[in-house]
Amino acid sequence: MGEIASIVPILFIAGTLEVAVFSRLQILYGTADLLMIVLIVWSLNVNTKYSLVMALLAGFMMSFYSALPMYGYFLIYLSIWVFIQILKNRIWQMPLILMVFTTIVGTIFSTVISYGILFLQDVSYDLSFVVSQIFVPSMALNLILAYPAYSFLNDYADWLYRVDSTK
C-alpha cells in the first residue's frame, strides 16, 4: 500500500514538470515524455509490485494534458508496461541497457500510436516529417532524461522497500 501512496506524488510532480517545463523545451517539434520515463524506470525496478497502477494513473493524467483522445495514452502506457513485463522476465540482468532499449521502444510506441490515432481522425502528417522532426528529437530528449530519472527513482524505490521491509 505504501508503493501506491508513494507513486501518486511522483506522477503528480512528473506530470507537472512535463507540462510546465519539458513541453517548452523542444528540439524541433519533439518533446520529452517524462511520465513515460518515470513509468519505465519504476517498472524496471525489481522491487516494485504496482507498476500497472502507475501505468493506468499516468495514462489518466496524460489524457487530461494531451489533445489525444482519452484512450490514446492508456494504449501507449499499457503497451509499454506489457513490453517491460515481457522483457523484465527474460533479460533482467542488464537494467541500464534494458532502460535504454525500452526508452527507445517506448518512444516508438508513443509516436506510432499517436500518429495512428491522428490518422484515424483524418489528421495526416507526412511520415518523413514525423520521423525527422518529432520522433528523433523526442527520442534524444527521452534518452537524456532517462539516466537522471533512473538514478533518482531507482534509489527512491530501494529506499521505499527497505523502509517497508523493516515494519
N, C-alpha and C positions, 0 to 999 in steps of 0.2 A: 504494500500500500504506500510505502514511503517513496517508491520509484514513481508511481503515478502522481503523487503530490509534488514531486520534485521536477517532473517534466513540464508541468504547466507553466511555471515561471521561465524555464529555459525556452520553451516555444514562444512565450509572450515576448521575451527580450529579443530572441532571434527574429521574430516577425516584425517587431518594431524597428529593429536595426535594418532589416531588409527594406521595409517601406520608407523609412526616413533617411537612411544613409546610402545603402547599396543600390537602391533604384536610381540614385542620382549619379553614382559612379559607373559610367558606362565606357566601354570600349566599342566604338562604332555604335551598333544597336544592341549589343549584348550586355546583359546584366548578370550579376551573381544571384544564385538561388541559395540563400543562407539556410532556409528551412530544410531544403533537400540535403545540404551538407550536414546539418545537425542530425537529421534522420539517419543518414548513412553512418556517421560516426557513432551515434548511440546504438544503432542496430548491430554494428560490428563488435561492440564490447561483449566479451564472453559472459559477463555477469548479468546483463540486462535481460529482463523477462517480459516486459510490457512494451516492447518496441512497436507492436501493432497498434497499441493505443496512441503512441506518438505519431504514427503514420496517419491514423484517422484524424487526430486533432490538428496535425499540420495541414492536411487536406481541407479540413473545415475552415481553418484560419485563412489559407490562401484563396479559398473560394470567395471570401469577402474582399480580399485585397486585389484580386485579379479581375480582368474583364472576361476571362474564360467562363464558360458555363460551370455550374456548381459541381458537376461530375468530373470536370477536367482534371483538377488537381488530386481528387480521390483516385482516379485512374493512374495518374503519374506516380504518386507516392506509394500506392499499394503495389504497383508493378515493380518499383524499386525495392520495396520491402520484401516481396516474394523473391526477387532476384538475389538479394542479400542472404535470405534464409537458405536458398539453394546452395549458394557458394560458401556460406559460413559452415555448413556441414561437411563440405568436401575439401576446401582449401583454407583452413583456418590458421595454418602455421605462419602465414605472412600477412599480418594485419595492415601494415602500411602499404604494401603493394596491392592488397585487396581493396584498400580505401581509394587509392588512385584509380584502379580499374573500375570500381563501382561508381566513382565520381564521373568518370568519362562515360560509362554506360548510362548512368542516371541522367546526364546532360543530353545524351542521345535520346533516351526515352522521353524526356521532357520536351525536347524540340519536335520529335516525331509526333507525339500525341497532341501537342498544341497545334502544330501545323495541320494535322489531320482533322482536328475539331474545327479549326477555322476554315479548312477546305470544305467540310460538310456544311458549313454555314454560308457558303458561296463567297468567302473572303479568300482570294487567291493571291499568293506571292510567288515570285519567281524562285524556283528551287535553288539556283546558284546564289541568289541574294540571301536566302535564309541560311545557307551553309556558310557563306563567306562573311556576312555582316552580322549574323545573330549567333549561330551555333559555335563557331570557332572562338569568338571573343568571350562568349558565355562560358565555354569550357575552360579557357585560360583563367578567367576570374574565379571560377569554382575551384580549380586546382590550386590557385594562390591562397584561397581562403580555407582549403581543406586541412592543411597542416596545422595552422594555429587552432582551428576548431578541434582537430583530433587531439592535440596535446591538452587543451583545456578540458574538453568533455570526457576524455578517457580518464584523466586524473580525477575529475569530479565523480564519475561513476565508480571508480575504485574506492574513493573516499566514502561515498554513499553506502556501498556494500560492506565496507569494513566497519562502519558505524552500525549498520543493521545486523551484522553477524555477532556483535558483542551483546546485543539485547536478548 
